[in-house]
Amino acid sequence: MKNGVFVRKILRYFFQGLLYLAPVTITIWSIYLIFQWVDGLLINYLDELLSVHIPGLGILVLLILITLIGMLGSTILFKPFIAFFDQP
């Protein structure tokens, strides 16, 4: 009986670990993929049009994009939502 309880605890800890790691892993993976996509677009576009290669431009654009999405999300999406629930 003690063996079954031990195995269930280990499995529970394992799945809790997955639940903690999944959002972090998905976020890091998404940021990496978006960076690759944005950097690829910028390098191709700038090389063809201006013959200029600016290293690190993709990460700068990604940081600006994430900041703008955060700003828009907090002002456009959440303010009406909070105002709706703050009404008496």
Distance bins in CASP14 RR format, pairs under 12 A and 6 or more apart:
PFRMAT RR
TARGET T0000
AUTHOR 0000-0000-0000
RMODE 2
METHOD distances of the structure
MODEL  1
1 7 0 0 0 0 0 1 0 0 0 0 0
1 8 0 0 0 0 0 1 0 0 0 0 0
2 8 0 0 0 0 0 1 0 0 0 0 0
2 9 0 0 0 0 0 1 0 0 0 0 0
3 9 0 0 0 0 0 1 0 0 0 0 0
3 10 0 0 0 0 0 1 0 0 0 0 0
4 10 0 0 0 0 1 0 0 0 0 0 0
4 11 0 0 0 0 1 0 0 0 0 0 0
4 12 0 0 0 0 0 1 0 0 0 0 0
5 11 0 0 0 0 0 1 0 0 0 0 0
5 12 0 0 0 0 0 1 0 0 0 0 0
6 12 0 0 0 0 0 1 0 0 0 0 0
6 13 0 0 0 0 0 1 0 0 0 0 0
7 13 0 0 0 0 0 1 0 0 0 0 0
7 14 0 0 0 0 0 1 0 0 0 0 0
8 14 0 0 0 0 0 1 0 0 0 0 0
8 15 0 0 0 0 0 1 0 0 0 0 0
9 15 0 0 0 0 0 1 0 0 0 0 0
9 16 0 0 0 0 0 1 0 0 0 0 0
10 16 0 0 0 0 0 1 0 0 0 0 0
10 17 0 0 0 0 0 1 0 0 0 0 0
11 17 0 0 0 0 0 1 0 0 0 0 0
11 18 0 0 0 0 0 1 0 0 0 0 0
12 18 0 0 0 0 0 1 0 0 0 0 0
12 19 0 0 0 0 0 1 0 0 0 0 0
13 19 0 0 0 0 0 1 0 0 0 0 0
13 20 0 0 0 0 0 1 0 0 0 0 0
14 20 0 0 0 0 0 1 0 0 0 0 0
14 21 0 0 0 0 0 1 0 0 0 0 0
15 21 0 0 0 0 0 1 0 0 0 0 0
15 22 0 0 0 0 0 1 0 0 0 0 0
16 22 0 0 0 0 0 1 0 0 0 0 0
17 23 0 0 0 0 0 1 0 0 0 0 0
17 24 0 0 0 0 0 1 0 0 0 0 0
17 25 0 0 0 0 0 1 0 0 0 0 0
18 24 0 0 0 0 0 1 0 0 0 0 0
18 25 0 0 0 0 1 0 0 0 0 0 0
18 26 0 0 0 0 0 1 0 0 0 0 0
19 25 0 0 0 0 0 1 0 0 0 0 0
19 26 0 0 0 0 0 1 0 0 0 0 0
21 27 0 0 0 0 0 1 0 0 0 0 0
21 28 0 0 0 0 0 1 0 0 0 0 0
21 29 0 0 0 0 0 1 0 0 0 0 0
22 28 0 0 0 0 0 1 0 0 0 0 0
22 29 0 0 0 0 0 1 0 0 0 0 0
23 29 0 0 0 0 0 1 0 0 0 0 0
23 30 0 0 0 0 0 1 0 0 0 0 0
24 30 0 0 0 0 0 1 0 0 0 0 0
24 31 0 0 0 0 0 1 0 0 0 0 0
25 31 0 0 0 0 0 1 0 0 0 0 0
25 32 0 0 0 0 0 1 0 0 0 0 0
26 32 0 0 0 0 0 1 0 0 0 0 0
26 33 0 0 0 0 0 1 0 0 0 0 0
27 33 0 0 0 0 0 1 0 0 0 0 0
27 34 0 0 0 0 0 1 0 0 0 0 0
27 66 0 0 0 0 0 1 0 0 0 0 0
28 34 0 0 0 0 0 1 0 0 0 0 0
28 35 0 0 0 0 0 1 0 0 0 0 0
29 35 0 0 0 0 0 1 0 0 0 0 0
29 36 0 0 0 0 0 1 0 0 0 0 0
30 36 0 0 0 0 0 1 0 0 0 0 0
30 37 0 0 0 0 0 1 0 0 0 0 0
30 62 0 0 0 0 0 1 0 0 0 0 0
30 66 0 0 0 0 0 1 0 0 0 0 0
30 69 0 0 0 0 0 1 0 0 0 0 0
31 37 0 0 0 0 0 1 0 0 0 0 0
31 38 0 0 0 0 0 1 0 0 0 0 0
31 39 0 0 0 0 0 1 0 0 0 0 0
31 58 0 0 0 0 0 1 0 0 0 0 0
31 59 0 0 0 0 1 0 0 0 0 0 0
31 62 1 0 0 1 0 0 0 0 0 0 0
31 63 0 0 0 0 1 0 0 0 0 0 0
31 65 0 0 0 0 0 1 0 0 0 0 0
31 66 1 0 0 1 0 0 0 0 0 0 0
31 69 0 0 0 0 0 1 0 0 0 0 0
32 38 0 0 0 0 0 1 0 0 0 0 0
32 39 0 0 0 0 0 1 0 0 0 0 0
32 58 0 0 0 0 0 1 0 0 0 0 0
32 59 0 0 0 0 0 1 0 0 0 0 0
32 62 0 0 0 0 1 0 0 0 0 0 0
33 39 0 0 0 0 0 1 0 0 0 0 0
33 40 0 0 0 0 0 1 0 0 0 0 0
33 62 0 0 0 0 0 1 0 0 0 0 0
34 40 0 0 0 0 0 1 0 0 0 0 0
34 41 0 0 0 0 0 1 0 0 0 0 0
34 58 0 0 0 0 1 0 0 0 0 0 0
34 59 0 0 0 0 0 1 0 0 0 0 0
34 61 0 0 0 0 1 0 0 0 0 0 0
34 62 1 0 0 1 0 0 0 0 0 0 0
34 63 0 0 0 0 0 1 0 0 0 0 0
34 65 1 0 0 1 0 0 0 0 0 0 0
34 66 0 0 0 0 1 0 0 0 0 0 0
34 69 0 0 0 0 0 1 0 0 0 0 0
35 41 0 0 0 0 0 1 0 0 0 0 0
35 42 0 0 0 0 0 1 0 0 0 0 0
35 43 0 0 0 0 0 1 0 0 0 0 0
35 56 0 0 0 0 1 0 0 0 0 0 0
35 57 0 0 0 0 0 1 0 0 0 0 0
35 58 1 0 0 1 0 0 0 0 0 0 0
35 59 1 0 0 1 0 0 0 0 0 0 0
35 60 0 0 0 0 0 1 0 0 0 0 0
35 61 0 0 0 0 1 0 0 0 0 0 0
35 62 1 0 1 0 0 0 0 0 0 0 0
35 63 0 0 0 0 1 0 0 0 0 0 0
35 65 0 0 0 0 1 0 0 0 0 0 0
35 66 0 0 0 0 0 1 0 0 0 0 0
36 42 0 0 0 0 0 1 0 0 0 0 0
36 43 0 0 0 0 0 1 0 0 0 0 0
36 58 0 0 0 0 1 0 0 0 0 0 0
36 59 0 0 0 0 0 1 0 0 0 0 0
36 62 0 0 0 0 1 0 0 0 0 0 0
37 43 0 0 0 0 0 1 0 0 0 0 0
37 44 0 0 0 0 0 1 0 0 0 0 0
37 58 0 0 0 0 1 0 0 0 0 0 0
37 61 0 0 0 0 0 1 0 0 0 0 0
37 62 0 0 0 0 1 0 0 0 0 0 0
37 65 0 0 0 0 0 1 0 0 0 0 0
38 44 0 0 0 0 0 1 0 0 0 0 0
38 45 0 0 0 0 0 1 0 0 0 0 0
38 56 0 0 0 0 0 1 0 0 0 0 0
38 57 0 0 0 0 1 0 0 0 0 0 0
38 58 1 0 1 0 0 0 0 0 0 0 0
38 59 0 0 0 0 1 0 0 0 0 0 0
38 60 0 0 0 0 1 0 0 0 0 0 0
38 61 1 0 1 0 0 0 0 0 0 0 0
38 62 1 0 1 0 0 0 0 0 0 0 0
38 63 0 0 0 0 0 1 0 0 0 0 0
38 64 0 0 0 0 0 1 0 0 0 0 0
38 65 1 0 0 1 0 0 0 0 0 0 0
38 66 0 0 0 0 0 1 0 0 0 0 0
39 45 0 0 0 0 0 1 0 0 0 0 0
39 46 0 0 0 0 0 1 0 0 0 0 0
39 47 0 0 0 0 0 1 0 0 0 0 0
39 53 0 0 0 0 0 1 0 0 0 0 0
39 54 0 0 0 0 0 1 0 0 0 0 0
39 55 0 0 0 0 1 0 0 0 0 0 0
39 56 1 0 0 1 0 0 0 0 0 0 0
39 57 1 0 0 1 0 0 0 0 0 0 0
39 58 1 0 1 0 0 0 0 0 0 0 0
39 59 1 0 0 1 0 0 0 0 0 0 0
39 60 0 0 0 0 1 0 0 0 0 0 0
39 61 1 0 0 1 0 0 0 0 0 0 0
39 62 0 0 0 0 1 0 0 0 0 0 0
39 65 0 0 0 0 0 1 0 0 0 0 0
40 46 0 0 0 0 1 0 0 0 0 0 0
40 47 0 0 0 0 1 0 0 0 0 0 0
40 48 0 0 0 0 0 1 0 0 0 0 0
40 53 0 0 0 0 0 1 0 0 0 0 0
40 56 0 0 0 0 0 1 0 0 0 0 0
40 57 0 0 0 0 1 0 0 0 0 0 0
40 58 1 0 0 1 0 0 0 0 0 0 0
40 61 0 0 0 0 0 1 0 0 0 0 0
40 62 0 0 0 0 0 1 0 0 0 0 0
41 47 0 0 0 0 0 1 0 0 0 0 0
41 48 0 0 0 0 0 1 0 0 0 0 0
41 57 0 0 0 0 0 1 0 0 0 0 0
41 58 0 0 0 0 1 0 0 0 0 0 0
41 61 0 0 0 0 1 0 0 0 0 0 0
41 62 0 0 0 0 0 1 0 0 0 0 0
41 65 0 0 0 0 0 1 0 0 0 0 0
42 48 0 0 0 0 0 1 0 0 0 0 0
42 49 0 0 0 0 0 1 0 0 0 0 0
42 50 0 0 0 0 0 1 0 0 0 0 0
42 52 0 0 0 0 0 1 0 0 0 0 0
42 53 0 0 0 0 1 0 0 0 0 0 0
42 54 1 0 0 1 0 0 0 0 0 0 0
42 55 0 0 0 0 0 1 0 0 0 0 0
42 56 0 0 0 0 1 0 0 0 0 0 0
42 57 1 0 1 0 0 0 0 0 0 0 0
42 58 1 0 1 0 0 0 0 0 0 0 0
42 59 0 0 0 0 0 1 0 0 0 0 0
42 60 0 0 0 0 1 0 0 0 0 0 0
42 61 1 0 0 1 0 0 0 0 0 0 0
42 62 0 0 0 0 0 1 0 0 0 0 0
42 65 0 0 0 0 0 1 0 0 0 0 0
43 49 0 0 0 0 0 1 0 0 0 0 0
43 50 0 0 0 0 0 1 0 0 0 0 0
43 51 0 0 0 0 0 1 0 0 0 0 0
43 52 0 0 0 0 1 0 0 0 0 0 0
43 53 1 0 0 1 0 0 0 0 0 0 0
43 54 0 0 0 0 1 0 0 0 0 0 0
43 55 0 0 0 0 1 0 0 0 0 0 0
43 56 0 0 0 0 1 0 0 0 0 0 0
43 57 1 0 0 1 0 0 0 0 0 0 0
43 58 0 0 0 0 1 0 0 0 0 0 0
43 61 0 0 0 0 0 1 0 0 0 0 0
44 50 0 0 0 0 0 1 0 0 0 0 0
44 52 0 0 0 0 0 1 0 0 0 0 0
44 53 0 0 0 0 0 1 0 0 0 0 0
44 57 0 0 0 0 0 1 0 0 0 0 0
45 51 0 0 0 0 0 1 0 0 0 0 0
45 52 0 0 0 0 0 1 0 0 0 0 0
45 53 0 0 0 0 0 1 0 0 0 0 0
45 54 0 0 0 0 0 1 0 0 0 0 0
45 57 0 0 0 0 0 1 0 0 0 0 0
45 58 0 0 0 0 0 1 0 0 0 0 0
45 61 0 0 0 0 0 1 0 0 0 0 0
46 52 1 0 1 0 0 0 0 0 0 0 0
46 53 1 0 0 1 0 0 0 0 0 0 0
46 54 1 0 0 1 0 0 0 0 0 0 0
46 55 0 0 0 0 0 1 0 0 0 0 0
46 56 0 0 0 0 0 1 0 0 0 0 0
46 57 1 0 0 1 0 0 0 0 0 0 0
46 58 0 0 0 0 0 1 0 0 0 0 0
46 61 0 0 0 0 0 1 0 0 0 0 0
47 53 1 0 0 1 0 0 0 0 0 0 0
47 54 0 0 0 0 0 1 0 0 0 0 0
47 57 0 0 0 0 0 1 0 0 0 0 0
50 57 0 0 0 0 0 1 0 0 0 0 0
54 60 0 0 0 0 1 0 0 0 0 0 0
54 61 0 0 0 0 0 1 0 0 0 0 0
56 62 0 0 0 0 1 0 0 0 0 0 0
56 63 0 0 0 0 0 1 0 0 0 0 0
57 63 0 0 0 0 0 1 0 0 0 0 0
57 64 0 0 0 0 0 1 0 0 0 0 0
58 64 0 0 0 0 1 0 0 0 0 0 0
58 65 0 0 0 0 1 0 0 0 0 0 0
58 66 0 0 0 0 0 1 0 0 0 0 0
59 65 0 0 0 0 0 1 0 0 0 0 0
59 66 0 0 0 0 0 1 0 0 0 0 0
60 66 0 0 0 0 0 1 0 0 0 0 0
60 67 0 0 0 0 0 1 0 0 0 0 0
61 67 0 0 0 0 0 1 0 0 0 0 0
61 68 0 0 0 0 0 1 0 0 0 0 0
62 68 0 0 0 0 0 1 0 0 0 0 0
62 69 0 0 0 0 0 1 0 0 0 0 0
63 69 0 0 0 0 0 1 0 0 0 0 0
63 70 0 0 0 0 0 1 0 0 0 0 0
64 70 0 0 0 0 0 1 0 0 0 0 0
64 71 0 0 0 0 0 1 0 0 0 0 0
65 71 0 0 0 0 0 1 0 0 0 0 0
65 72 0 0 0 0 0 1 0 0 0 0 0
66 72 0 0 0 0 0 1 0 0 0 0 0
66 73 0 0 0 0 0 1 0 0 0 0 0
67 73 0 0 0 0 0 1 0 0 0 0 0
67 74 0 0 0 0 0 1 0 0 0 0 0
68 74 0 0 0 0 0 1 0 0 0 0 0
68 75 0 0 0 0 0 1 0 0 0 0 0
68 76 0 0 0 0 0 1 0 0 0 0 0
69 75 0 0 0 0 0 1 0 0 0 0 0
69 76 0 0 0 0 0 1 0 0 0 0 0
69 77 0 0 0 0 0 1 0 0 0 0 0
70 76 0 0 0 0 1 0 0 0 0 0 0
70 77 0 0 0 0 1 0 0 0 0 0 0
70 78 0 0 0 0 1 0 0 0 0 0 0
71 77 0 0 0 0 0 1 0 0 0 0 0
71 78 0 0 0 0 0 1 0 0 0 0 0
71 79 0 0 0 0 0 1 0 0 0 0 0
72 78 0 0 0 0 1 0 0 0 0 0 0
72 79 0 0 0 0 0 1 0 0 0 0 0
73 79 0 0 0 0 1 0 0 0 0 0 0
73 80 0 0 0 0 0 1 0 0 0 0 0
73 81 0 0 0 0 0 1 0 0 0 0 0
73 82 0 0 0 0 0 1 0 0 0 0 0
74 80 0 0 0 0 0 1 0 0 0 0 0
74 81 0 0 0 0 0 1 0 0 0 0 0
74 82 0 0 0 0 1 0 0 0 0 0 0
75 81 0 0 0 0 0 1 0 0 0 0 0
75 82 0 0 0 0 0 1 0 0 0 0 0
75 83 0 0 0 0 0 1 0 0 0 0 0
77 83 0 0 0 0 0 1 0 0 0 0 0
77 84 0 0 0 0 0 1 0 0 0 0 0
78 84 0 0 0 0 0 1 0 0 0 0 0
78 85 0 0 0 0 0 1 0 0 0 0 0
78 86 0 0 0 0 0 1 0 0 0 0 0
79 85 0 0 0 0 0 1 0 0 0 0 0
79 86 0 0 0 0 0 1 0 0 0 0 0
80 86 0 0 0 0 0 1 0 0 0 0 0
80 87 0 0 0 0 0 1 0 0 0 0 0
81 87 0 0 0 0 0 1 0 0 0 0 0
END
